[in-house]
């Protein structure tokens, strides 16, 4: 007599998520948060440890990761560091 064919288990891989807290270029602590105020059109990128803060104009096409990149670029430009 034959056996029933067993079903193959489907393994779901977890989806990669975009981080919401980033590393500070000045102090190196993972404490940089991006707060978006769509009503006033302002985005504030702030480090919770060393209180480094930059503000940018809100643009709909950018994600928080993009504002973090602009934050790092502005810090590097201000410090005069060449990469």
C-alpha positions as CSV (number, residue, x, y, z in Angstrom):
1,X,0.0,0.0,0.0
2,X,1.2,3.4,-0.8
3,X,1.8,6.4,1.5
4,X,0.3,9.8,1.1
5,X,2.7,12.4,-0.2
6,X,3.6,14.9,2.5
7,X,3.4,18.6,1.9
8,X,6.6,20.7,1.8
9,X,6.8,23.3,4.5
10,X,7.0,26.8,3.2
11,X,9.6,28.9,5.0
12,X,9.0,32.6,5.0
13,X,12.0,34.8,5.0
14,X,11.7,38.0,7.1
15,X,11.6,41.2,5.0
16,X,14.5,43.6,5.5
17,X,13.4,46.8,7.1
18,X,14.8,50.3,6.6
19,X,16.2,51.4,9.9
20,X,14.6,54.3,11.9
21,X,17.6,55.1,14.1
22,X,21.0,55.8,12.6
23,X,24.6,56.2,13.7
24,X,25.9,59.7,14.4
25,X,28.9,60.9,12.4
26,X,30.3,63.0,15.3
27,X,30.0,60.7,18.3
28,X,29.4,57.3,16.7
29,X,26.4,56.4,18.9
30,X,23.4,54.9,17.2
31,X,21.0,57.7,18.4
32,X,20.2,59.8,15.3
33,X,16.4,60.2,14.7
34,X,14.6,61.8,11.8
35,X,11.4,63.7,12.6
36,X,9.3,64.9,9.7
37,X,6.8,67.8,10.1
38,X,4.8,67.8,6.9
39,X,2.5,70.6,8.1
40,X,5.3,73.1,8.4
41,X,7.5,71.5,5.7
42,X,10.5,70.9,8.0
43,X,12.6,67.8,8.7
44,X,14.8,67.8,11.8
45,X,17.6,65.2,12.1
46,X,18.9,65.1,15.7
47,X,21.4,63.0,17.6
48,X,20.1,62.0,21.0
49,X,23.6,61.7,22.5
50,X,25.6,64.7,21.4
51,X,22.6,66.9,20.4
52,X,23.9,67.5,16.9
53,X,21.0,68.9,14.9
54,X,20.3,69.9,11.3
55,X,17.0,71.0,9.7
56,X,16.0,70.5,6.1
57,X,13.1,71.5,3.9
58,X,10.6,68.7,3.5
59,X,10.3,67.1,0.0
60,X,7.8,64.4,-0.6
61,X,10.2,62.2,-2.7
62,X,12.7,61.7,0.2
63,X,12.5,58.9,2.8
64,X,14.1,59.3,6.3
65,X,17.2,57.4,5.0
66,X,17.7,60.1,2.4
67,X,17.5,62.9,5.0
68,X,20.1,61.0,7.1
69,X,22.4,60.9,4.1
70,X,21.9,64.7,3.6
71,X,22.7,65.1,7.4
72,X,26.0,63.2,7.1
73,X,26.9,65.1,3.9
74,X,26.2,68.4,5.7
75,X,28.3,67.4,8.7
76,X,31.2,66.2,6.5
77,X,31.1,69.5,4.5
78,X,31.0,71.6,7.6
79,X,34.0,69.8,9.2
80,X,36.0,70.0,5.9
81,X,36.7,66.2,5.8
82,X,37.6,64.8,2.5
83,X,36.5,61.3,1.7
